[in-house]
C-alpha cells in the first residue's frame, strides 16, 4: 500500500519507520531541510536497545504537494491542522488523523474525503533530532471510523512487528478514553516537572492526580469512573519513566497541546455549568509557562 504521512515529529517519524517495513511510505515534513536530510540519510529508529537506519522512505516538503497515495495519515499537532487544511480539504483518499484531544473532530467536518478515520496512539515515542526517533514504549494504535466504513482500512488487520493496530467501534468513546488519560497526566507532569510514575509514587502528587480525575470525569460525565480511573493509573505506571509530551514541550520552549486537551474540557464545563476549579487552574499554569517559553 502507498501510505503518505504528514508530520515529521515523533509520531510521524515512528509511523513512517514502522510502516515502511511493509509499505511504500512518503513522509511530508513542514520544512524542506528535514525532508532533504531524510531523503538522503533515511530515518534512524531506536528500539529494543538497537539502532537501525531505514532508507527506503521517500521524504518531501509539504509545499511540494501530496502525491497519489492509498492512505494519508495526518500526524501533526492539533494546532497545526488549520495550516494544512488547504492541502487536504479536497483530497478524496482515505484519511487517518492521530491528534490528541477532541477538538479536531470539528475540523474533520470541513473535509471532502468520503472516508475519514481517527486514531489513538498508545506508543511512547521520542524524537532525538530531525531523522531520529526512539520507540520508548510498545503500545497499540486504536482506530475508529469518523466517516465511511472501517473495513476499508486494511491496516487494522495487518500484523506488523512491535506495531499493532486494533479496531474501535465508536470514535467518541475511544477519543474520550484517551482524552481523560492526557488531561490528567500531561498537565500535572508538566507543572510538577516529574515523570509519569511520579504522579502515583509521591503521595502529594497522587492526591492531585485523584482530584483532577474526579473533576474531569464529572465534567465529561464518564459512566464507569472506577474502571476509567484504574485505566489512567495503569497507563501512568506502564509509562512510569516517560516524560509526558507536554512536559517535554515546556522544557524545549515549544507550544503545548493544552488547548486541545484541557481547553476542550473547560468548554464542556462551561456548557454544562460544572465546577472546573482544578482544571482551570492547571490550564492557566501551563499557559503561563508556555507564554514564558517554558
C-alpha positions in Angstrom: 0.0 0.0 0.0 1.1 3.6 -0.7 1.0 5.5 2.5 1.5 9.2 2.9 2.3 10.7 6.4 2.1 14.4 7.1 4.3 15.4 10.1 7.9 15.0 10.9 7.5 14.9 14.7 7.9 11.9 17.0 4.7 10.2 15.9 5.2 10.9 12.2 8.8 9.5 12.3 7.7 6.5 14.3 4.8 5.6 11.9 7.0 6.3 8.8 9.8 4.0 10.1 7.5 1.2 11.3 5.1 1.2 8.3 8.0 1.3 5.8 8.7 -2.3 6.8 5.7 -3.4 4.8 4.5 -0.4 2.7 5.7 2.3 0.4 5.9 5.3 2.6 6.2 9.0 1.7 6.7 11.4 4.6 5.7 15.0 4.2 7.5 17.4 6.6 7.0 21.1 7.5 10.5 22.1 6.4 12.3 21.3 3.2 15.5 20.9 5.2 14.2 18.0 7.2 12.8 16.3 4.1 16.1 16.5 2.2 18.1 15.1 5.1 15.6 12.1 5.5 15.6 11.6 1.7 19.4 11.5 1.8 20.1 9.6 5.0 16.8 7.9 6.0 15.2 7.6 9.4 17.0 6.2 12.4 14.8 4.1 14.6 16.0 3.2 18.1 14.1 0.4 19.7 14.8 -2.6 22.0 18.3 -1.3 22.6 19.1 -1.3 18.9 19.5 1.4 16.3 18.5 0.9 12.7 18.7 3.2 9.7 15.7 2.9 7.4 16.5 4.3 3.9 13.5 3.2 1.8 11.3 6.2 2.8 10.6 9.0 0.4 10.5 12.4 2.1 9.2 15.7 0.7 8.4 19.1 2.0 4.6 19.6 2.3 4.9 22.6 -0.1 5.8 20.2 -2.9 2.2 18.9 -2.8 0.8 15.4 -2.0 1.4 12.5 -4.4 -1.2 9.8 -5.1 -1.5 7.6 -2.1 -3.9 4.9 -0.9 -4.0 6.3 2.7 -2.9 9.6 4.1 -2.0 9.7 7.8 -2.1 13.2 9.4 0.3 13.2 12.4 0.7 16.9 13.1 -0.3 18.6 16.4 -3.9 19.7 16.6 -3.0 23.4 16.5 -1.3 22.9 13.1 -4.4 21.3 11.4 -5.7 24.6 10.1 -2.4 25.4 8.4 -2.6 22.2 6.4 -6.3 22.4 5.6 -5.7 23.8 2.0 -3.5 20.8 1.3 -6.0 18.2 2.3 -9.5 19.8 2.1 -10.4 18.3 -1.3 -8.5 15.1 -1.1 -10.6 12.0 -1.8 -8.4 9.3 -0.5 -8.9 7.7 3.0 -7.5 9.9 5.8 -6.3 8.9 9.3 -5.9 11.5 12.0 -3.8 10.9 15.1 -4.3 14.0 17.2 -4.7 14.2 20.9 -7.8 15.7 22.5 -11.2 16.1 20.8 -11.1 19.5 19.1 -10.0 18.0 15.7 -13.5 16.5 15.3 -15.0 19.8 14.3 -12.1 20.2 11.8 -12.8 16.9 10.1 -16.3 18.1 9.1 -14.6 20.6 6.7 -13.0 17.8 4.6 -14.4 16.3 1.4 -13.0 12.8 1.7 -15.7 10.2 2.0 -13.5 8.0 4.2 -12.0 9.5 7.4 -10.6 7.6 10.4 -9.4 8.8 13.8 -6.7 7.0 15.8 -5.4 6.9 19.3 -1.7 6.2 19.6 -0.6 4.4 22.8 3.1 4.0 21.9 5.8 6.0 23.5 7.9 8.0 21.0 10.8 10.4 21.5 12.3 12.5 18.7 16.0 13.0 19.2 16.6 15.0 16.0 15.2 15.6 12.6 15.8 12.0 11.4 16.0 10.0 14.7 13.1 8.6 16.7 13.1 6.3 19.7 10.3 3.9 20.3 10.3 4.3 24.0 7.2 2.3 24.9 5.4 -0.5 23.0 1.6 0.1 22.9 -1.2 -0.1 20.3 -2.9 2.2 17.9 -6.7 2.2 18.1 -8.6 3.2 15.0 -12.3 4.1 14.6 -14.3 5.5 11.7 -15.5 9.1 11.7 -16.9 8.8 8.1 -17.1 5.7 6.0 -16.6 2.0 6.7 -13.7 0.9 8.9 -13.4 -2.3 6.8 -11.9 -0.1 4.0 -8.8 0.3 6.1 -6.7 -2.8 5.6 -4.1 -1.5 8.1 -6.2 -2.6 11.1 -6.0 -6.3 10.0 -2.2 -6.3 9.4 0.4 -7.8 11.7 3.5 -5.5 11.9 6.1 -6.5 14.5 6.0 -4.3 17.6 3.4 -2.0 16.0 -0.1 -3.5 16.4 -3.4 -1.9 15.3 -6.9 -2.6 16.6 -10.5 -1.5 15.7 -12.7 0.6 17.9 -16.4 0.7 17.1 -17.2 4.2 18.5 -14.8 7.1 17.8 -16.4 9.2 20.5 -15.8 6.8 23.4 -12.3 5.9 22.1 -11.2 9.6 22.0 -12.8 10.3 25.4 -10.8 7.5 27.0 -7.6 8.9 25.6 -8.7 12.5 26.5 -9.1 11.6 30.2 -5.6 10.0 30.2 -4.0 13.0 28.6 -5.9 15.5 30.6 -4.9 14.0 33.9 -1.3 13.0 33.2 0.0 15.7 30.8 -0.8 19.0 32.7 0.2 17.6 36.1 3.6 16.2 35.0 4.2 19.4 33.0 3.6 21.7 36.0 5.2 19.4 38.6 8.2 18.6 36.4 8.0 14.8 37.1 8.0 11.6 35.1 4.6 9.9 34.8 5.2 7.5 37.6 5.8 10.4 40.0 2.1 11.1 40.0 1.5 7.8 41.7 4.6 7.2 43.9 4.5 10.7 45.5 1.6 10.8 47.9 1.0 14.5 47.5 1.1 14.3 43.7 -1.3 11.3 43.9 -3.8 13.5 45.8 -3.7 16.0 42.9 -4.0 13.1 40.4 -7.1 11.8 42.2 -8.7 15.2 42.5 -8.1 16.1 38.9 -9.5 12.8 37.7 -12.6 13.3 39.8 -13.2 16.8 38.4 -12.6 15.8 34.8 -14.6 12.6 34.9 -17.5 14.6 36.3 -17.3 17.3 33.6 -17.1 14.6 30.8 -19.8 12.5 32.6 -17.7 9.3 32.4 -20.0 6.4 33.1 -17.7 3.8 34.6 -15.5 6.1 36.7 -13.8 3.3 38.7 -12.7 1.5 35.6 -11.6 4.7 33.9 -9.6 5.7 37.0 -7.8 2.4 37.0 -7.1 2.7 33.3 -5.5 6.2 33.8 -3.5 4.8 36.7 -2.3 1.8 34.7 -1.1 4.0 31.9 0.8 6.1 34.4 2.6 3.1 35.8 3.2 1.4 32.4 4.9 4.7 31.3 6.4 5.4 34.7 9.8 6.5 33.4 8.4 8.6 30.5 8.3 12.4 30.5 5.0 13.4 29.0 4.9 15.2 25.7 3.5 18.4 27.4 6.4 18.4 29.9 8.9 18.0 27.0 7.2 20.8 25.1 7.6 23.2 28.0 11.2 22.1 28.6 12.0 22.8 25.0 10.1 26.1 24.8 7.5 24.7 22.4 3.8 25.3 22.2 1.8 22.6 24.1 -1.5 20.9 23.2 -3.1 22.3 26.4 -5.9 24.0 24.4 -6.8 20.7 22.6 -6.8 18.8 25.9 -7.9 21.0 28.9 -9.3 23.7 26.6 -12.0 21.3 25.4 -12.8 20.1 28.9 -13.2 23.7 30.1 -15.5 24.4 27.2 -17.6 21.3 28.2 -17.7 22.5 31.9 -18.9 25.9 30.8 -21.7 24.5 28.6 -22.8 22.1 31.4 -22.4 24.5 34.3 -20.0 22.2 36.1 -17.2 23.1 38.5 -13.8 23.3 36.9 -11.5 24.9 39.6 -8.6 22.5 39.4 -8.8 22.1 35.6 -8.9 25.8 35.1 -6.0 26.4 37.5 -3.8 23.9 35.7 -4.8 25.3 32.3 -3.7 28.8 33.4 -0.4 27.4 34.9 0.5 25.6 31.7 -0.5 28.6 29.5 1.6 30.9 31.8 4.7 28.7 31.5 4.1 28.4 27.7 4.0 32.2 27.3 7.3 32.4 29.1 8.9 29.9 26.7 8.7 27.1 29.2 
